[in-house]
Amino acid sequence: MTDGARKLLDEIQAELAPREPDNRLVPLIAAGKAARTVFAAIATEEWRITGSDWRSFHEMAARAADTQARAFFGMLAPGEQQAQGMLDALFAAAGADPGTELPRAGCQAYPAYVAWLAVNGESSSVAAGIYANFATFGAYCRDVAAGMREHYGFDDAACAFFDFYATDVPEIEQQALRAIQAGLDSGRLKRDEAHLYARLFQSYELMFWNTLADEFAG
């Protein structure tokens, strides 16, 4: 049974919900109001992020205190590598990143925090903090992919990175719940830590999007 894990995730997501509209870039893309060059910047920054998160998730799996958390992070790592490969088509379609600060500190704060969690966080608390943000990130990616097709003329290959993260994966959700429940059952998961990790994870992700919004608002 994973009822306790589901209840904790519901609590965390309710806490995060008021800040979800604070993402200023995704609505611009969805409306076709961001400069087209933003996609070159996204590809550049995400290439670094996926490589860093791939290493971080492997480290989380290696450090995990129980098999359920180990399995959860072990499922996430290959996805980062797969997603990174999908960026090739976006690079080809979007062209060169016109930014002068490469990489952008506001975009790379997010993977730096994930790397910090990999070294310092208790694994089941980290699983709760990270997974609580998955649904919102997926919604952002769905809106970006729709905007790319409708307003910017990108083909399916160029949108594949966002389509990938927009797709629900029930197996990952079930493994996240098992990892969180194992932490609750063992007493290793600290609820205040799970909430803290989720809030900071959300804040750094919003920093990624809003750094680009400041640079590329049309």
Secondary structure as GFF3:
##gff-version 3
##sequence-region A 1 218
A	DSSP	alpha_helix	3	16	.	.	.	ID=ss1
A	DSSP	three_ten_helix	17	22	.	.	.	ID=ss2
A	DSSP	alpha_helix	25	30	.	.	.	ID=ss3
A	DSSP	alpha_helix	38	63	.	.	.	ID=ss4
A	DSSP	alpha_helix	67	94	.	.	.	ID=ss5
A	DSSP	alpha_helix	105	120	.	.	.	ID=ss6
A	DSSP	alpha_helix	123	131	.	.	.	ID=ss7
A	DSSP	alpha_helix	134	151	.	.	.	ID=ss8
A	DSSP	alpha_helix	156	166	.	.	.	ID=ss9
A	DSSP	alpha_helix	170	186	.	.	.	ID=ss10
A	DSSP	alpha_helix	191	216	.	.	.	ID=ss11
###
